[in-house]
């Protein structure tokens, strides 16, 4: 077992001890009662209506790689508190509670894995950690994922999610947009494919940088994707927005996203695309 899985699965087992066996979850979309075991088996998708539940980063890594081939990079990077947010709501306290809750140091996990036998650079953002907001650690780790993959001539697959910039880090957060975009430009110069997978929700600075710079941009069904939230936009032109505005399917029809892919088909879709794109490169 790779060190990543022995560390993270051990952490998850300890946490899961408190969840009673045979626990049921009600689907928020259709009301169907789903057992935890069934949900896990079905990649956290409702078998009655296809609603996509949030998915933790370990399950996403397992979905997009072979066995336990994932080797994590830079897992120890942590944020400083450059603006000195103090008090009970301090940035330091927020980071600590999120680290304890998730077992990870920040909102993204990066590394190298095999997918159907092919080496890939793989990153997964996790909305459960401070709404996957992009601060200096998230930006730096995504940059390192892209740069190391460029060096090793690997394609990059990145599962995106984000509520926006990490306000606790001010301008340092916004700088990550340019840094990650620059790294992607150098990756593209080597003719290496980059596939972002947009999940619910992918917004603001992440949406306006690496999430929408893919060679092929994939999204999960019904994911909220946009720059500003619907409430902010509505107040600007003072008019109602079209039905389904900012959902994956709407953005696919408008051309921003290439394909909406249900989770059950994601692994085969990504692997098939990489086969074609890497073959075209040779
Ligand atoms: Zn359902």
Boltz pocket constraint, residues with backbone or C-beta under 6 A from the ligand:
constraints:
  - pocket:
      binder: B
      contacts: [[A, 27], [A, 28], [A, 29], [A, 30], [A, 31], [A, 32], [A, 46], [A, 47], [A, 48], [A, 49], [A, 50], [A, 51]]
      max_distance: 6.0
